[in-house]
Each structure stands twice: as structure tokens, then as C-alpha cells.
Amino acid sequence: MNEPIAQRLANRWDWLARELTPFPGRGQFTLRVTLACAIAIVISETFQVPQTAMSLVAVLFTAQANITMTRVIFVALVVANLIAIALYVTVLQFTFDYPLLRIVCSSIIFFACMFCVRISKAFYVLLGPALVLLYAQSFVDMTGQADYLVRQLLWAALAITYGSVIMLLVNSLFSSTHPERQLRAEVHRQLERAADRLCRLVANEPAPPALSPQALQQQVASLQSLLDFADMARPKDRASNVYRQACVAAVSRAQHICNTLPGELAAASPALRRALGRLQAQLPALEAAVAGEAAFRLAWEPDTDERAALTALRPANDLYCTLEAIDHFDAAAMPDQAAAKPPLLPPDTFANPAYVRFALKVLISGLLGYFVYNSLQWAGIHTILITSALVAMPGLGTSVRQMTLRLYGALFGSLAALLVFLIVMPRIDTIVGLLLATMPIMALGAWVAAGSERMAYMGIQGAATAALALFEHFGPSTDLTEIRDRMVGILLGVCLCWVVYAFIWPDSEHDATRSKLAALLRSLAQLVRAPLRQDEPAQQIAYAQRQMQCWSSLNECDMDLERVRFEPQFKHGAMAQLATQADALLAVVREMLVEQDRIHGQASGTPIAAPGADAALASAGTLRDETAALIEHYAARVARGGEPPSAGQAELRAHARRITPADAPPVVAHVQRLACLAADLPGWTRPAAETDSVTAAPTSPRKAP
């Protein structure tokens, strides 16, 4: 809270460097978007197709990391174009000569569109028609020729359509955009790292450093996301999908197990090195199973010496058990656990006031922008009209982040366009020079857009702003006022939206975030309660899938908490402290998941027969059950917004410290550390009475996440 400015700047710089770091697929995405933009510019400038900038905007919004989502966005844009044309022409036909009636009808349709957008993602296609209706008011006020307005709309629709078609074709030509290939590439990277660790141990070389909990979290999230997209793109064969999901869970489990292996094995026996080499040789078959080339078959049966060596190195034995479970896995015998598809309309569509409030807030901000636009009589700031819909998100934190990214993106695009106008434009007179001047801007915007949701929209907004400034007319332009006016319009629009969203029915996301935190803790408690010895293949795979789900839930909570931090009440004071404590909670959960990996690995195989080992294992089992119970109790308190069970945490820590037999198996020490981590789960510094009073008001934005 009282961090020095220099430290804050250093932290921001480190964060920016991480967000812009290259990762597999980022360069290809940038290349595809840049190529599509170049094709759109050449076609538009050669045939003098109006609205070149709209074609580039369509390219940027259609561009997705995989071809499945690109097709979805393409269809959505085409449908949105058709709906927008129909609505716009209808409204003009009946209300062109009646300004008040035109504004009222457009407002009603805009409200209905935003209401539908709020209740279901399936209606996001209506965002386009809503933007057109609001944005078109500025053009109707400037001319009395209805046919001119219709022609402009049709040209814009054509430009958007062919821009999205270009992006779709470019993505289709690159095989790397298929989600199946992306999933295979990610599986190959993770198994290659696991195999490299095994190979170095076999060769008696130091293994690379273990991945941090944050890196493990990102890898699981990436694997889960690619698996979901791949399932969307493949035929709906339940047995094959269940089998591949099990194989992907085994890949994630293998990565986590190899991450817990020691850095070196100087005193390893030849049998152990031989066993590790055999384990490494099985990983390509697992990769082939994910690709659907062949079912996984474990082509190795350890002999007596290898079995004893695996038992001595418990993580290696855990890896063998996981591969053995996949070998014996029967997808047909698994119960059907497919999640039911949510209905198109949620049950509370007409009962939940949040939907109506959201649509009203967006409409109010849009009408305020229209009022400011007409009052100032400043035609260049028409971007104030569309800002209200572009930054409209269900939660206050998400909306504020969208406003921030729109503002920064517009600033970047305006500065880039200004530099091109001042330095480059006077020196070029061919389309090649134009491409050389604009493609770096498009490439940089695409590079940023390929990153996480923390910055992706800023890249799209920056490239779109530069395109609107550079391609407003055919040929070079020297009118710098257009850049200034657009930036002013965006700035005014963001300010208006911030005031409306922050003070009129603020829709905080802290309730949903707190519920997800509680669900994450309950999932962690189930993982801790899982039997240490899991001899059945179905149990092994179920554990791997449950572990993968925990990591995915952790990543989702992390992203939700970042959005909550953008809410004004979480910037300073007690609420900011609560957000910091929620961050600490997620950090402890990461450590607990890593420790649970070690427990599961150490518990595999036959327990070590040593004096006092049985008693120590029994005490560790009791401690593990107490830890799971405490986590469940903690989750219940988080869900209710009350104080965590600090007394229970102190008792658990004391119990963990009492189990200290010198000859206990290694798993006991890991259970102790897990219990101590549970005892370190943070408490809220806010008084319980104040927290409970805040919790009692469902619509208040001042509750802990």
C-alpha cells in the first residue's frame, strides 16, 4: 500500500515485460494478422473500396488464436451485419424526418440489444447492431440525404465482411491454427520437458530447475483451454473424448510428477537409472494417444530390481502408476459426466434486476455521449458515441479495465499515426511505402493482442485507432485534427462511462469471486481427502483430472481477482487490504497444490516398513483428514464472508508439529508441511461485525472478494 514510487514502477515494468514475452504461437499469430492487414490494404487501395479502416478493424476482431473461434467470430460478424442493415434501414424509413422519434426508437432497440447481450453470450452478436444504431445518429444529424447514409452503411458492411473473409482465409491456410494441432504441440512441449528431466537424471546430469507454482498454473490452464477448443472441433464421440481427456490429465500429471523429481541422483543404482530411461521411453506413446494415433500401451514391465528401485524413488513410481492406469483405462466403463448445456435464456431472465440495470447504464452513457456530442457541435469526436457499448461489461472491474485498455490503446494508436504523418507520409508515394509504414504498427498491435486478456484489447484498440487515422481517405492525409478529435472523443467517452458505471448501480464482481474462491477451496479439500493408495486405474485418472481441475479453478480465481482490483473501492483502504489477503490466499493454495503433488508421489507404491512407520503414517492420515476438514470450514467462512477459523488453524499447526518421529517415511513430512500451509491461510483484518454488516447488503459493492 505504501510502496515507494520507484518500486511500483519497477513492478509495472516487470509486469509489462512478462506480458510481452514471446511464447509458442505468438509470432505466428502476429504474422497471420499482419499478412491479412496487408492483403486488405492492397485490395482496398487498388480497387478504391471505401472504408478501408473498417476492413482492418474487421481483420483485428476476427483474428483468433485458432480456426474454430475464427469461424465463430466470422459468422457472428456476418449475422451482425445483416441485422444492423435491417434495423438501420427500418428505423430511417419511418423516423428520418422525426429526430425525436428516431432517437426514441433507436434507444429502445439499443436497450433491448444490450439487455440480450447481458443475459447470454449467445446474444453477443447484437452488440454490432447496437453500435451501428448509436454511432449512426451522428451521421443522420449531419446530412439530410437518407440514400447517402444507406450507401455508407452498405459500403461499411461490405468492408467489414471482406475483411473478416480475408482473416478467415489466412487462418485457414495456416495448419498451426487448428486446435487439434495446438493441443498436440502443447502436449509435446510439456512431455518433452518431462522427458528432458528424466534423461538428465539417467545421464547423471543436473536437471533443470523445477517450475514455479505460477508456471505450473499457466501450463495447466493452457492445456485445459486447448483441450476445450479441440473437443469443440472434433466429432462428438463420447468414448474417444473421455479417453483423450484422461490422456491429457495423465500428461499434466506426468509434468507435475517430473517437476517433483530431485535435481540430481548421484548415488542412484543402475536399476533406477534403467527404470527412469524406460519411463522416458513411454512418453512418446502417451503423446501419440493424445493425438488419436493409437491407444496408449505400456511397453514395459519392471523386473524385480527395477520395481524395488521405483519404490525407493516414490515420484518415479507414481509416474509408472499413472502410465499403467492409462494403459488399463476403460473409457466405456466411465459414467457419463458431461455437463448439461446452459439454457439459452437463464431462469432469472425477467426476474433479475441486474440485467435491466446493465442495459439502462449502457443506454444512459450512450445518450449522455450523444448529448455532449451535439452540445459541443464537434463532429470529430464521434468516437464518444461507441465507447459506451465497447466498454460495456457485466462487472464493474471488467468495465473499468476495458476503459483503461481502450484509453491506452487509443493513445498508442494515435501517437503511432502521428509519427507516421509527420515523418513517413511526406516521403512515400507508392503503396509499398504505405505498407512499410503501417505494417509495423499492425504487427505490434497484433503482438499485444495475442497475449493474455490483461492487455489483448489494448493491442486491438491501438491498431484500430491507427488504421482509422491512416486510412480515412485514399492516399496520404495531412489532417492531424482527425487524430486529436478521435482521441478526445474516446477520452470523453471513457470519463462518462466511468462516472455512470461507478455511481449508478455499480455491478461489483466480488460476490462471484468470493464464491469461486470458496469452490476452489472445497475442490482442494476433496483432493487432500483422496486416498493415498489408488490402485484402480479409474481412481488414478480421476485424481489426475481432479488435480487438473483445481489448477484450472485457481487460474480462473486469479483472473477474477485481477478484474476485481480494478473496481474503485478496491484501490485503497480496507478493501484493498482484503484484495491483498485474497492474493495471499491464492499463493498459499498454489503451494498446497504443489505439496499435495509430493504427498501423492511419496505415498505411491508399497509403504516403507520401518519401526514406528505405521504409527507415523496413521498420525499423518489423521492430520491429513483434519487439514481437509479445516479447508472445508475455511471455504464455508469465505463463502459467507465471515472470519476464517483462526483457532482451528492454530490447533492444526500445533498438531502438525507434534508428529516428528525421526524414522517416519518422507510422506509424513510433506503432510506436516501441507497442514502448516493450511494453518497459514490468511485471515481478514476487517472486524467480523463490519464484515457481516457488509455481507447483509447483496447490492453493496463493498464486500470482500
N, C-alpha and C positions, 0 to 999 in steps of 0.2 A: 504494500500500500504506500509506504514512504520510500520507495525505491528511488535512488538517485537518477537524474535525467540521463546521465551517461550510461548507466546500467540498462535503463529502459531502451535507449537507442541501440545498445549492443544486442539486447534480446530481440528487438524488432528486426535488426539486420540478420541475425542468425535465423529467425523465423522465415524471413524473405528468401534467404539462401536455400533453406530446406524446401520451400515451396517451388523454387525454380530449378531445383536439382534434376538432372536428366534421370529418366527411368525407362525401362523397356517399353517401347511403343510410343513414347512421347515424340521422338524425332519423326517417326513415320506419320503420326497424326498431323504434325506441323507441315510435313511435305505434302500430304494429301490436300489439306486446306489451302495451302499456298498455290498448288497446281490448279485447283478448282477456281480460285480467285483469278488467276492469270487467264484461264480459259474464258471466264465470264467477261473480263475486261476486254480481251481481244474480240470476242463476238460482238459485244455492245458497241465498242468504238468503231469496229469495221462496218457494221450494218446500221450504225447510228440508232440503236434501240434506246428509247428513253428510259429513265430511271435505272441507270447502271448501278447506282449506290444501293438500290433495293435488291438487285441481284446479288451483290456482295453480302448484304445483310442476310439474305436467304441462305447463301452458302455457309455463313458463320453459324447460323442457328440450326441448319440441317446437319452440320458436321457432328458426328458422334464417334465414340471410340470403336464401335462395332457396327456391322452392317445391319443387324437386327434393329437396333434403335434408330439407325439412319432411315430405314424403311418406315418405321412408325412415325417419325417426325415428318418425313416426306408426305405420307398420307394425310397426316394432321394438317400440314400447310395447304395441301390441295383442297381439303374439305373446308378449311377456314376461309380460303379464297372464295370458294363458291358461296358460302353462307354470307360472307361480307358483301359480295357483289349484290346478292339478292336483297339483303336488308338495306343496303345503302340506296340502291335504285328505288326500292319501295318507299323508303322514307322521303327521298327527294321528290318522288312523283306526287305525293299527297301533301307535302308540307313545305315545298320550296318557297312559296310566296308568303308563308306564315312563320316568321322566325321563332316566335314564342312556342307555337305548336311543334315546330321542328325540334326545338331544344327539349321540350317535354317528352315527346315520343322517343327521341334518342336517349334521354335519361332513363326512361322506363326500360328500354331494351338493354341499355348498358347495365342497369341494376340487375335485370334478370340473368344476363350473361355472367356477371361476377358472382351472383348467388349460386349458379350452377357450377362455376369454377371452384367455389369453396366447398361444396358438398362432396365432390368426387373428382379424382384425377382424370376420369374418362371424359369430363367436360372441359378439360383444358383447351380443347380446340376452339372453344368460344371466346378465348382471350383475344384472338386475332380480330374477329368481327367487332368486339367491344372497342379495341384500339382504333379500328378504322372509323367507327361511328363518332368517337370522341375527337379524333385527330381531324376528321373531315370538316368539323364545324369551322375551323379556321379558314378553310378554302371557300366554303359557302359564303362567308361574310365578305370575302374579297372580290367576288365576281357574281354577276347576275346571269351567267350562262350555264345552264344546267347540263347541256350537252358536253361542254368543255370539262366539267367535273367528272362526268361519267367516263369520258375518254381517258382522263388522267387515271381514274381508278382502274380501268381495264388495262392500261399500259403498266401500271404498278403490279396488278395481278399477274400479267404476263412475265414481267421481270422477276417477280418472286418465284413463279413456277419454274421458269427455265433455270434460274439459279439453283433451286433445290434439285432439279433434274441433273444438273452438272455434278453437284456434290454426290448425289446417289450413284451416278455412273462411275465417278472416280473411286468412291469407296468400294463399289462392286468389282472394279478391276484389280484391287489390291487384296490378295488372298489373306493377308495378315489381319484384315478387319473382321473375318468370320469368327464368331465367339468360340466355335469349336477349336480353331487353331490357337486362339488366345489362351484358352484353358490349357491346352496341351503345352504351350510354351511356358506358362506359369508353373505347371506341374513339373516340367523338365527342369526349370531353374531351381525349384525347391529340392527336388530329388538329387539334382547334380550337386547342390551344396551338401546335402546329407551324405552322398557318396564320397565327396571330397574329404569330409571329416573322417569317414571310415577308412578311406585309402591312406590318409596320413598316419592314422593310428596303426594300420597294418605295417606301414613302412617305417615305423618308429620315428616319425617326424612330428614336430609340434603342430597341433591342429589350429586352425584359425580361431580367433576369439569367438566366444558364444554370442549369439544375437541378444540384443537387449529386449526387455519385455515390450517396449514400444514397437520394435521391428517385428517381433512375433505377432503382435496385434495387427499390424498393417499387412503382413503376409497372409494371415487367416482371412482378413476382410477382403483382400484382393481375390483370394481363391474362392471364397463364398460368392462374391459378386460375379465372377466369371462363370462359375457353375450355374448360377441362376440364369444368366443370359444364354448359356449353352443349352440348358433344359428348355428354354423358350424356343430355340431354333431347331431342336431335333424332334422326331416323331414322338407322339405320346405313347410310348411303350413302358408300362409301369415297371415290369421286371428289370428291363435294361437300365431305366433311370435309377431305380433303387440300388442296383448293383454298382452303377457308376458313382452314385453318392457315397456308397460305402467305400469304394476305392479312393475317392477324393479325401474322405475322412481319414483313411489309412495313410495317405500321402502327408496330410497335415500332422498326423500323429507321429509318423516317421521323422519328419522335420523336427518336431519338438523333442523326441527321444534323443536324436543325434545331437541336439543342442545341449542336452544334459550330460553327454559323454565327457570324460575327463580330457583335459588338453593334451596329455601325453600318457603313454603306457610304457615306461622304460622297462619295467620288470614283468611285462606280460609274457605268458607262456606261448610256445609255438602253437598250441592248440587254440588259444584265444585269438591269436593273430589269424590263424587259418579260418576260424569261425567268423571273424569280422570280415574277412575277404569274401567268404561265401554270402554273408548278408548283403554286402555291397553288390555282389553279382545278381541278387534277386531284384534290385530296384528297377532296372530297365523293364523287367516283365510287368511290374506294377504300373509303370508309365504306359506301357502298351495296353494294359487293361483299361486305363482311363480313356485312352484314345479309341477304345472299342475294337482294337485289332484282334484280341484274343482274351479269353478269361485267364485270370492270374492263376498260375500253378507254381507252388513252392517246389523248386527242383533241387531240393537238398534236405537230407535227413541227418542231423548231427549224430556223430558217433559218441561213444561214452566219454572220451576226453573232451570233445567239443561241448557236449552237454554240461559237463562239470565246469568248463571254462565260462560258458554263458551264464551259469548260475552264479559264478563268482562276480561277474560284471552285470549287475542287475539291469541297467538300461539296455544293454545288448540283448539280454533275454527277453525284455519287454518288446523290443523290435521284432524279434523272432516270433513271439506270440501274436503280435499284430499281423504279421505276414501270414502266419498259419491260420489266423482267423479269417482272413480274406480268402485263403485257399479253400476253406470249408464253408464259406458263406453261401447261404441259400436265399436268394432274393425272393423266390416264390413263397417261402415259408414266413416271410416277414409280414406283420399285419399292415394293412393299408392305413398309413398315417398322413395321407395327403391333406393339406389344409384346405378347408372349404373356401371357395372364392367369395370375396365380399360382395354383397348385392350392389347393383348399380346405384341405387339410392339408399343411403343409410336409414335405419329405422327412425331416427330422430330428425329427418329432413325438415319437417314443418313444425317441429316442437322445440328444436334447439335455437335459442335466440342468437347464438354466435354467428350463424350463417347470415342472418339478416343484417346483423351489425357490421359484419365484414363488408358486405355489398354496399351498405349505406356509407361506410367510411371511404371506400374507394370512390363512390359517386360524389361524396362531398368534396374530397380532394380534387377530383376532376373538374367539378363545377367551379370550385374556387380558382383553379388554374385558368379556366375559361374566362372567369370574371376578371382576373388580373390581366390576362392576355388582351381582352377587349378594352379594359380601362387604360392600359398603357399605350394602346394603338401601336404596338411594336411587333410587326409581322415576323421578324426574325426569331422571336422566342417561342415559336410554335411547339418546340420540344417540351414546354411546360405541360402541354395537354396529355401527352402519352406517358409521362413519368408516373402518374398516379397508378396506372394499370401495370406498368412494367415492374414496379417495386412492390406490388400488392402480394403479400404472402400471408398465410394463415396466422403465423405467430409474430409478435412484436419484434422479438430479437432477429428473426429471419428477415423481416421487412427492413429493419434498420441496417442490417448487414448488406442487403440488396441496395439500399440507398447509398451506403458508403462505397460499395463496389462500382455502382453506376457513376458516382461523382468522380472517383479516382480514375475509372476507365475513360470517362469523357475528358478529364484533364490530360491524360496521356495521349488520347487521340487528337485532341486539339493542339497540343504542343507539337506532336509529330507532323500534323498537317501544316502548322505554321512554319516549321523549319523547311518543309518541302516547298511551300510557297515562296519563302524568302531566298532559299539557297539553290534549290534544284530547278524549279519551274522556269526561271529565266534562261536556263542553259540547255533545255531539251526542246526538240521539235518533232520527235518521232514517237511511235507507240512503244518502241523498245526502251527508249529513255523513260517513258512513263511507267513501264513495268519495273524497270530497275529502281525507280524512285519509290514505288508503292509496295512492291513485294516484301521488302524488309519489315515494313510496318505490319502487313498482314501476317507474316511469319511470326513476328514477336507476339502479336495478339493471339495467334493460334497456339504458340508455345505456352502462354499463360493459361489459355482456355483448356488445354489438355491436362492441367493439374487438378488438384482437389477442389471441392466446392468452395473452399475458403477464398479462392481467387479466380475461379474459372469465369465467372460472369464479367469480371473486370477486363479480361482479355477480349471477350466478345464485344463488350461495350467500347473498348478503346479502338479496336479495328473498325467497328461500325461507324464510330464518330469520325475517324479519319477518312473513311470511304465516302461518307455523306459530304464532307468538306471538299474532297478532291474530285469527286465525280458528279457534282451538281449539274455541270454543263459539259458539253462536248468541247474538248480542247482545254488548254491551260486557263486557269482563272486567277485573277489578281485581287479579287474582292475579299479582303481579310475580315470584313464585318460579319460575314456568314459564320466564321469560326467563333467570333466573340458572341454573336447572338445565340447560337446553339448552346454554348457553354452557360450563358446567363439563364437561358430557359431551363436547362437541366438543374442549375443551382437553385433557382426559384421553386421549381417543381419538387425537388428533394426537401427543401425547407418547409413547404406547405404540407407535404405528406408526413414529414416527421412530426409536425405540430398536431395534425389530425390523428395520426395513428397512436401518438403517445398520450394524448389527453382525452380522446373520445373512445370510450370502451377499449382501453388497452388490452390486447389479447395476449397475455403472457403465456409462455410455454413451460413455466416452471412446474405446473401440475403434472403435465405429461412426462417431463424429465424426471421428476421425483418418482413417478410410477415405474418408469423404466429402470431407474436405479434399484428400486425395490425388487423388480422382477429379475434383474441381474444377480442380486444377492441371493434370491431364492434358488436360481439356477446353480449358483456356486455352492450353496448348501447341499443340493442334490448331488453335485459332483463329488463333494467331500464325503458324503454318505455312501457313495458307491462302494461295493465290496472290493477289498484289495486284491483278492484272488478271483480272477474271472477266467474260468477255464472254457466256458462255452463261447464259440465264435460270435454268436449274436450279442453276447454281453460285451465282448471286446469291441465290436464295431459300434454298439450303442454308446459305450463310454467315449470312443473317439468322436462320434458325432455330437455327443453332449458337450464334450470339451470344445469342439469347434464352434458350437452354438454360443457357448459362454464368451469366447473371444470375440465373436461377431457382435454379440449384445454389448460387450464392453466398448467396442469401437463405435457402435451406434450411440451409446450414452455419452461418449467423448464428444462426438459431433453435436449432439443435442445441447450439451453443456456449453460448448463454444457459442452456439446461437443464443442461448440464454444470457451469456455475458454481454451481448450487445444491447440488452434492454437497459433503459436509463437507470432504473432503480438498482441494478446490479453493478453499477460503475463505482460507487463509493459507499462507505459506511458499512453498517452491519450486514446488508445484503451482499455486498462484495466479499465480505469475510465468509459468508455462507457458501458462496460460489467457490472460494479458495478451498474451503473444507471439503466440498464435493470433489474438487480436483484431487485433493489428498486421498479421499475415499477411493477414487478410480486407480490412483497409483498403488494403494495397498492391495486392491483387488488384482492388479497385474502381478504383483509379487506373489500373491496367494496362488494364482493360476500356475505360475512357474514352479512354485514349491509343490503344488499338487502333482505336477508332472514328475518331479523327483520322487515323491511318495509312491506314485503308481509304478514307476520304473523300479524302485528298490523293492517293492512288495511282490513283483512278479517272480515266478519260479518257486522253488522249494525254500521255506524259511530255514535260516541258519540254525542248526542245533547247537546251542551253547548254554552253559549253566546260567539260569536266570533269564534266558531269552524269552521263554514262553510267558513269564510274568510281565516282562517289559513290553512284549507285544500286546498282551491283554490290556495293560495300562494305556498303551498308545491307542488301542482301539477305543477304549472308553474316552480318552482325551479327544479323539477324532469325532466321536459322536457328540461330545459336549461342544466342540468347535462348530459343528454343523448346526446344533440347536441354537447357539449364540448368534450365528449368522442369520438364521431364520428370524430370531427375535429382533435382531438389528434391522432386518428388512421390514418387519412389521412396523417398527418405530419410524423408519424412513417413509413408509407409505402413508402413515398418519401425520407426519410432520412433527413428531414428538422427540423427546430427548432419547439418545441411544442408551442401552443398558450398561452404564459405566461400572456399576457394581459387579455385574456378571462378567465384564471384561477383566476386572481386577482379579476375580476368583479364578478365571480361566488361566490368566498369566501365572498365578501362584501354583495352580495345579500342574501346569506345564513345567515349571521349574523343579517340582518335587520328583519328577521322573528322570533320574540321572544315573542309571546303572552304567558302570564303565564298560561292561561286556555286552551291552544291548546292541541289536542289529542297527545298521545305519538308518533304516526306515524310521526308527523311533526319534532320532534327532530331527529328521525332516518333519515329523508330526509335531514335535515340540515347536519348531520354527513356525509352522503353519498356525498353531494355536496362538503363539505370540503375535503373529501378524494380525490375527482376528482380534486380539486384545488391543492392538494399536489402531483399529478402525476409529476414525476421528469422531469426536462429539461436536455438537453445535454449541457455539459460545453464546448464542442468544438465550435468554431466560425462557424456561419452559412455559410459563404463563403467557408471555408475549407471543411465543410461537403458536400456542394453542389458540389464542385470540385471532391471530392472523389466519390460521387454518380454518377457522369457523366461517370466514367470508369467502365463498367459492369464486367470486368475480374479482377479488382483490389481486393486483399484480405483485403484492409484496410478501410472497411466501417463499420459503426456502426451496431450492431445486430438489 
